């Protein structure tokens, strides 16, 4: 697996973990906005933006 694919899978895994964490721990709106920005920026870079939007991550 090349570096791009590896980083893409790592980002996808981060998003899944963050989403699961949201259900367990209350987050401030600032935390949610910062995470949304992070996943929007990196999702665009790795071709995951549509998937993230469909799953309510950003």
N, CA and C atoms as a LAMMPS dump frame, in Angstrom:
ITEM: TIMESTEP
0
ITEM: NUMBER OF ATOMS
174
ITEM: BOX BOUNDS ff ff ff
-5.0000000000000000e+02 5.0000000000000000e+02
-5.0000000000000000e+02 5.0000000000000000e+02
-5.0000000000000000e+02 5.0000000000000000e+02
ITEM: ATOMS id mol type element x y z
1 1 1 N 0.849 -1.174 0
2 1 2 C 0 0 0
3 1 3 C 0.897 1.241 0
4 2 1 N 0.605 2.167 -0.899
5 2 2 C 1.433 3.363 -0.964
6 2 3 C 1.073 4.341 0.157
7 3 1 N 1.863 5.368 0.296
8 3 2 C 1.706 6.326 1.388
9 3 3 C 0.35 7.032 1.335
10 4 1 N -0.077 7.424 0.139
11 4 2 C -1.365 8.114 -0.005
12 4 3 C -2.5 7.238 0.506
13 5 1 N -2.533 5.988 0.083
14 5 2 C -3.589 5.073 0.507
15 5 3 C -3.54 4.821 2.013
16 6 1 N -2.345 4.718 2.544
17 6 2 C -2.183 4.487 3.983
18 6 3 C -2.713 5.678 4.783
19 7 1 N -2.354 6.89 4.35
20 7 2 C -2.837 8.087 5.05
21 7 3 C -4.346 8.247 4.905
22 8 1 N -4.876 7.871 3.764
23 8 2 C -6.318 7.939 3.548
24 8 3 C -7.044 7.004 4.52
25 9 1 N -6.541 5.793 4.672
26 9 2 C -7.146 4.843 5.598
27 9 3 C -6.993 5.289 7.047
28 10 1 N -5.857 5.892 7.378
29 10 2 C -5.652 6.415 8.73
30 10 3 C -6.643 7.537 9.031
31 11 1 N -6.873 8.414 8.057
32 11 2 C -7.836 9.503 8.241
33 11 3 C -9.243 8.95 8.396
34 12 1 N -9.608 7.972 7.595
35 12 2 C -10.918 7.345 7.71
36 12 3 C -11.089 6.735 9.108
37 13 1 N -10.06 6.076 9.603
38 13 2 C -10.112 5.466 10.933
39 13 3 C -10.233 6.539 12.019
40 14 1 N -9.508 7.643 11.866
41 14 2 C -9.609 8.756 12.816
42 14 3 C -11.037 9.284 12.871
43 15 1 N -11.658 9.416 11.714
44 15 2 C -13.025 9.924 11.648
45 15 3 C -13.994 8.967 12.344
46 16 1 N -13.81 7.688 12.137
47 16 2 C -14.672 6.704 12.803
48 16 3 C -14.508 6.755 14.312
49 17 1 N -13.276 6.858 14.769
50 17 2 C -13.016 6.934 16.203
51 17 3 C -13.583 8.218 16.798
52 18 1 N -13.438 9.335 16.079
53 18 2 C -13.969 10.604 16.56
54 18 3 C -15.488 10.542 16.662
55 19 1 N -16.112 9.956 15.657
56 19 2 C -17.562 9.849 15.644
57 19 3 C -18.047 8.977 16.801
58 20 1 N -17.369 7.89 17.086
59 20 2 C -17.731 7.027 18.205
60 20 3 C -17.504 7.748 19.532
61 21 1 N -16.452 8.533 19.6
62 21 2 C -16.126 9.293 20.806
63 21 3 C -17.204 10.333 21.102
64 22 1 N -17.792 10.911 20.065
65 22 2 C -18.85 11.914 20.24
66 22 3 C -20.033 11.352 21.006
67 23 1 N -20.343 10.095 20.786
68 23 2 C -21.487 9.482 21.448
69 23 3 C -21.228 9.27 22.938
70 24 1 N -19.97 9.157 23.322
71 24 2 C -19.624 8.851 24.706
72 24 3 C -19.288 10.067 25.553
73 25 1 N -18.691 11.075 24.954
74 25 2 C -18.19 12.225 25.704
75 25 3 C -18.793 13.504 25.143
76 26 1 N -19.408 14.321 25.989
77 26 2 C -19.951 15.59 25.502
78 26 3 C -18.846 16.48 24.933
79 27 1 N -19.135 17.161 23.841
80 27 2 C -18.17 18.041 23.187
81 27 3 C -18.73 19.453 23.156
82 28 1 N -17.84 20.431 23.235
83 28 2 C -18.261 21.816 23.064
84 28 3 C -18.458 22.069 21.568
85 29 1 N -19.174 23.135 21.265
86 29 2 C -19.366 23.481 19.861
87 29 3 C -18.037 23.821 19.197
88 30 1 N -17.121 24.408 19.974
89 30 2 C -15.805 24.726 19.43
90 30 3 C -15.07 23.455 19.013
91 31 1 N -15.112 22.427 19.853
92 31 2 C -14.466 21.156 19.522
93 31 3 C -15.062 20.546 18.254
94 32 1 N -16.372 20.612 18.15
95 32 2 C -17.057 20.052 16.979
96 32 3 C -16.676 20.83 15.722
97 33 1 N -16.625 22.15 15.829
98 33 2 C -16.262 22.975 14.675
99 33 3 C -14.818 22.733 14.25
100 34 1 N -13.914 22.627 15.212
101 34 2 C -12.515 22.388 14.876
102 34 3 C -12.328 21.025 14.225
103 35 1 N -13.008 20.024 14.734
104 35 2 C -12.92 18.69 14.14
105 35 3 C -13.516 18.706 12.73
106 36 1 N -14.63 19.394 12.557
107 36 2 C -15.237 19.509 11.233
108 36 3 C -14.301 20.153 10.233
109 37 1 N -13.617 21.207 10.659
110 37 2 C -12.646 21.869 9.784
111 37 3 C -11.5 20.929 9.423
112 38 1 N -11.007 20.212 10.425
113 38 2 C -9.899 19.272 10.2
114 38 3 C -10.31 18.196 9.199
115 39 1 N -11.479 17.605 9.403
116 39 2 C -11.909 16.527 8.518
117 39 3 C -12.315 17.05 7.141
118 40 1 N -12.801 18.276 7.05
119 40 2 C -13.108 18.864 5.741
120 40 3 C -11.835 19.072 4.93
121 41 1 N -10.849 19.681 5.568
122 41 2 C -9.592 19.968 4.875
123 41 3 C -8.897 18.683 4.431
124 42 1 N -8.762 17.748 5.339
125 42 2 C -8.053 16.509 5.006
126 42 3 C -8.911 15.566 4.167
127 43 1 N -10.222 15.606 4.345
128 43 2 C -11.105 14.8 3.514
129 43 3 C -11.026 15.203 2.056
130 44 1 N -10.891 16.495 1.816
131 44 2 C -10.736 16.997 0.443
132 44 3 C -9.406 16.507 -0.138
133 45 1 N -8.376 16.543 0.689
134 45 2 C -7.04 16.143 0.241
135 45 3 C -6.984 14.658 -0.131
136 46 1 N -7.712 13.829 0.611
137 46 2 C -7.636 12.382 0.402
138 46 3 C -8.885 11.781 -0.243
139 47 1 N -9.748 12.616 -0.791
140 47 2 C -10.903 12.114 -1.523
141 47 3 C -11.976 11.495 -0.644
142 48 1 N -12.091 11.966 0.591
143 48 2 C -13.08 11.417 1.519
144 48 3 C -14.176 12.416 1.878
145 49 1 N -14.173 13.566 1.265
146 49 2 C -15.098 14.631 1.64
147 49 3 C -16.557 14.2 1.502
148 50 1 N -16.907 13.564 0.401
149 50 2 C -18.29 13.124 0.203
150 50 3 C -18.693 12.103 1.278
151 51 1 N -17.814 11.16 1.538
152 51 2 C -18.082 10.14 2.567
153 51 3 C -18.259 10.797 3.942
154 52 1 N -17.399 11.739 4.269
155 52 2 C -17.498 12.421 5.553
156 52 3 C -18.794 13.218 5.661
157 53 1 N -19.181 13.884 4.596
158 53 2 C -20.428 14.656 4.624
159 53 3 C -21.645 13.74 4.765
160 54 1 N -21.634 12.629 4.058
161 54 2 C -22.747 11.682 4.141
162 54 3 C -22.897 11.088 5.533
163 55 1 N -21.78 10.988 6.251
164 55 2 C -21.794 10.405 7.583
165 55 3 C -21.826 11.448 8.694
166 56 1 N -22.03 12.717 8.338
167 56 2 C -22.174 13.772 9.329
168 56 3 C -20.895 14.123 10.067
169 57 1 N -19.761 13.867 9.472
170 57 2 C -18.485 14.148 10.125
171 57 3 C -18.065 15.597 9.881
172 58 1 N -18.392 16.12 8.724
173 58 2 C -18.098 17.521 8.45
174 58 3 C -19.196 18.128 7.604
